[in-house]
């Protein structure tokens, strides 16, 4: 493609860059910005744009992954030297990604995870407002296709977002060819990563084989069409994210010790679309890997069942439900610190440590204003002489049917209090705070 002199001029490019910065919300930031600069054409263009048009402080960050040997060290030195010529601060970090790979990770995935982690540390140390990457419109197309082949939804088909949290990508409207033309016009050098020209990675196969084949045999303007589709998918993605936020806020049943709980009765009234959205959102909230569509469908069906079931999501993370109205995302509980039975005399100023819980007693004069919200307060009669504490599993075995209110998947670690004939099941059946008629207050709270 041939670009006009005006299209490559500082006046034209500076105006475009400023508009991007205003739209993304960082143009007037006073704190520094961290630029992820690999030395390739895209990141060098990013460095040129910021150093030429943005008035704030720049911190160049280069991560040497220990993958490509001598060329990798040469790229690091190139970035350091070029930053010095601009008078820009530069941080070079050497690491060995191969040693840091997690089980099941590809080399690409591990490199990305390590890179983002290190950049986050640099951002924090430099008190920067964000981290800028040099991704371009071609990257967005490739990401979109990669996600499509993996079975992604709206989020994946919208490609790379312009901004997410502290991450910004100011060059997404520029093609790879445009950015290199901008550099060439100004005699700015860049490094070519030889692995970008070798089809050993999936993304590179899409770049070097898939897209060129489509351009040649189906539609020479396929990139433009895919970018239009990505914009539509992004608008749908925003709607989806708003719906997810609403579902999580409405349906989460807060509970101590259990990372996430929802009611089966709330889940089953949702349509199939919202059910899948909700389950994916919970996984994202807990930092779990995304489920395949097939496994997501299996979990959706399980969440409808009345009998007990367990679904392994990732590692020791499981989802458990049935035999009651609650579904929980849980990890293995420690049961070695749960006493089978404990007897406690509720005297103000005293407390009892039971398993992962603290049970505290204090005086609270009748008529005093109660600080907690009303729905978490109950006024009951209990014997001051003693209160017995046992796990809900043990209480149920002893015939206390009230303990059945506790979901089966956490009965081994959940306390049940008994005073005379009164049985108290905190959080699931009863609130977490008790008052007797004489102003003795008992509060249960998790200690872990």
N, C-alpha and C positions, 0 to 999 in steps of 0.2 A: 504494500500500500504506500502511496506517495502522499506526504503531508505538506500542506502549504506552509510558507514561512510564518504566517500569522498563527496557525495552529500550534507551532512549536515556539512561539514567542513567550517571553516572560510575562508580558501583559495579559495574554490570553490564559496561560497556565496558572498565573497567580490568582486571577479572578476565579477560575474553576476551583482551585485549592481552598481559597478562602470560603467559597460557598459550601464546600464539603465540610470544612471545619465548623462553620456556623450550624449547618444541619445536624452534624454529629454532636454538637454541644461542647467543643473543647477550644474553639478559636481564641476565646478571651481568658483561658486558664492562665494563672500566674505561676503555678508550680511547674517543675520540669516534666518532660515527657521522655520515656524510654523508647528508643527505636531498635527494633530487632533487625539487625543488619548482618546478613550472611556473606555479603560481598557479591551476590548475584545481581543481575540487572534490575530486578524489581526492588530489592532493598536499597540498592544504591540510588535508584530514582527516588525512593522514599526519603533518603537522607538529603538528596538535593532539594526536594520540595520543602522540607522543614527548614533546612539551613538557609534557603533562599527567601522564603516567604513568611515563616512563622517567627515572631519576635522573641519567643520564650527560650528557656534553657533546654538544651538537648543532651541526652545521655545515650550514646551508642552502646548497644550490648551485642556481643558476638559470642555464640556458644559453639565451641569446637567439640564435636561429638565423639572423636576418637574412632571414626569409622573408615575414613578414606586415606589414612596415612599421611605422607608428606604433603600432598596437595591441600589437605585440610589445614595443616599448620601454615602453609603459605597463604591461604585465604585469610586466616586469623591475622597474620602480619600485615596483609594488604589492607584490611579494614582498620587496623590500628594506625598504620601510616597515613591513610587517607583522612582519618578523623583528625590527626595531628595537623595536617595541612589546613583543615577548616577551623582549627582551634576549638574542636569539640571534644568533650570528655568521652572516653571510651573504656568499656569494661569487657575484658576477654576472659571467658571461663572455659577451662579445659575439663572434659569429662570423658568417661568411657561407657557409652550407652549399653554396649553388649553385656557388661557386668551388672547393669542396673535393670535389665529386662525382667519383667514379671512373667510368671507362667502363663502361657497362652498368648502373649503379646508378640506381634511382629516387630521387626527392627524399626519400621516406620512409626508404629504406634508408641514404642518405647522412646524413640528419639523425640517425638512430639510431646509426650508427657514430661520428660526430663527438661526439655527446652522451656516449656511453659512454667514449670516449677521454678527453674532458675531465674527466669525473667521476672516472675512474681517476687522473688526475694530481692532482686535488684531494684524493682519498683519501690518496694517497702523501704529499703535502705536509703534510697535517694529521695524519698518522700515525693515521688512522681504522681501526677494525676492519672496516668495511664500508660499503656504499652501499645505502640503502633506497629502494625505489620504491613508489608508491601504487597499483599495479595492483590491480584488484578482480575479483570473480567474473565480471562481465560481460566484462572484458578476456580472462579465461581462456576463456570460451565463444567469443568472437570469434576469438581466436588459434587455438583448436581447429578451428573451421570453416574459417578461412583456410588452415591447414595441410592439412586434409582435401581441400580443393579443389585444392591443389597436389600432392597425392599423397603425403602424409607417412606415416610408420610410427608405431610406438609413441611415439617421442619427440615427434613433432609432435602426435599425438592426445591426449597428456596435458596439452596446453596450456602454460601458464606455470608453471615450477617455483617452489615456495616459496623455496627457497634453492639457489644454485649458486655455490660459492666465496664470494667476498666480497659477492655480490649477494643481498639479502634482500627479500622482498615480504610484509610483515606483514598486509596488508589483503585477501588473496585470498579470505578467507571472507566478506567483506562485499560486498554488491551496490552498484552505483553509486547507486541510489536511497537505500539505507541511509546511505551516507556523506554524501550531501547533506542528509538529514534530521538527521543528527548536527550538521552545521554550522549548519543553519537553526535548530535548537533553541537554539543558543548564540549566534546572531546573528553568526556568523563569515562574512565575505564570501569570495567566490572569483571568479575570472575565467572567462568562457566563451570558449574559442577558437572563433571563428566557423567555422574550417575543419572543426570536428567536426560541424557541422550542414550541411555541403555534401558531396554524395556524389561528390567528385572523386577520392577515394582508395578503394582496394579495401576496406580495413578499415571505412571509414565506410559503404560500401554494404552491407556485412554488418550493421553496427549499425543503420542507418536503414531498410533495405529487407528484407534476407533474414530476420533474426530476427523482426521484427514480423509478416512475412507468415506464417511458420511458426506463430507464436503464435496468429494469428488463424484460420488455415485448417487446421492440422494438430494442434498440441498446445500449449495455453496454458502448459504447464509444461515446455516444451522445454529451458529453461535448466537446470532441476533435473536432467532426464534426462541432458543433456550433461555436466554436472558429475560425475554419478555415473559416467558412462562414462570421463571424464577420470581419475578416481581409479583405476579399473580399469586404464586404459592406463598410469598412472604406475607401478603395481606391476609390470606387465609390462616397463616401461621399465627399472626397477631390475634385473630379471633379465637383460634384454638387455645392460645396461651391464656387469654382472658377467661375462657370457659374453664380451663384447668384450675386457675386460681380460685374461681368461684366454687368449683366442686370440692377442692381441698378445704377451703374455709368452711363450707357448709357441712361436709360429711365426716371430717376427722373427729374422732372421739378421743379427746386428750386423756392420757393415762400415764401415771408414773411407771418407769421401768420398761414399758413397752414402746418401742420406737414409733409405731403407727398402728392405730386401731380404727376400724370402721364397722358399722352395723350391716349385717347381711340384708336386713329388711330395707335399708337405705339403698344398698347396691342393686338389689333385684328390681327396683322400680325404675332404674335408669334404662335408657335404650342402649342398644349394643354399641353405638358410637361412644357414648359417654362412659360406658363401662370400661372400654379399652383405654380411653383418655385417662380416666381416673387411675387405673392400675399402672400405666406408664408413668404418670405424674408422681405416684408414690415412690416408684423405683428411682426416679430422678431426684426426688427430695432426699432420699436416703443414700444417694451416691452409688446406687447399684448399676450394673451393666444393663443395657437395654435388652429386653427379651425379643427373640425372634417372633414373627407373627404367629407361627404355629404354637409356640409355647405360651404366648399371650392368650391365644384362644383357649388353650387348656386351662389356664388359670381362671379365665372368665367363667368357664363351665364349673370349675370347682367351687367358686365363690357362691354359686347358686345352691350347692348341695347342703342337705341338712345333717348328714352323717359326718363324723370326723374325717378330716383329711389334712395332709401335709404336702406342700409344694416347695421343693428346693429351688431357690432363685439363684443364689451365687454363694459359693463357699459354705460358711455355716449360717448364712441367712436363709430363713424359711418363712413361708406364709402358711398359717394354720387357721382352720375354721371348722364350722360344723358343730353339731351338738350344742347349739346355742345361737345367739344372734350376733356374736362378735367374730371378726376376722382380724388377725394380728400379724404384723411383720415382726418377727422376733429372732433373736440369737440365743444360743444355749445359755440357760440360767445356771448360776452356781447354786447348788442346793446344800453344800457342806456346811454353810453357816446358818441354816434354818433350824431352829430348835423345834422339836416336835410339839412340845407344850411348854409354856412358861406361865407363871402366876405372878401377878404384879399388883401391888397396893397403890392406888392412885392418890398420892400425897403431893400437894403443890410443891413445885421445885424439883421433883424427881422425874426421871425419865428411864425408859427401858429400851435397850438396843436389842432388836429381834431381827435376825437375818439382815436384810438390806434396808431395814426400817428403823426409825427412831419414833418412839411413842412418848410424848411429853405431857406432863400434867401441870396446870397452873390454876390459881384462883382467879375467878372472874366474877366480881360482885353482881348479883341480880340487879337488873335495871340499867346496867352500864351499856353504853353503845357497843354493838357488836361490829368489829371492823370488816369481817368477811362478807362476801355477797350472801344474801339470804338463802339462796338455793344450796349453799354448801354448809348450812347450819342445821343441826337437829337438836332438840331438847328431849332427853330421855332420862329415865331413872336407872341408876346402876348402883350396885353395892359398893360402898367405899372400902369395904374390907378386902376385896380382891377382884381382880379381873384376870381371866385366863386368856392366853393368846396361843393360837395354834395355826398351822397352815390351813387353807381352805380345803385342801385335799383331805387332811386329817379330820377336820370338822365335818366334812361330808361323810367320811367313813364312820364317824361317831353319831351320825343321824341328823346333823344340822342341815336341813334341806335349804336353808337360806344361803349356804355357801355355794349352791349350784349357780348362783348369779355370777360367780367368778368364771371367766372363760377357762375351759379345760387346759389350755396350753400354758397357763401361768398359775395354776392352783398350787403347785409345789412350793411357790415362794410368796404366796399372798396371805397376809395375816387376817385372821378372823378373831374378833374380841367377843368374849362371853361374860356377862354379869348376871348371875341368877338365871332367869329364863330368857333374858334379852340377848340376842345375838346381833352383832354389828359387823357388816361387811363393807369396808371402806371403798369408796370410789365407784364400785359397780352397782351396789344396791343402796348404800347409804353415803352421805357426804363424808368428808375427811375430818370433820371437827365435831365433837360431841360436847354438850353441856348437860350437867345434871341440874336438878331443881335448886341446889344450893350454890350454884356458880362455880363448880369445878369444871374446868375445861380440859379436854384431852384432844391432842392434835397428832395425827399420823403423817409422817413424811418420809420419802425414801432417803437413805443416807448414802447411796452410791450414784 
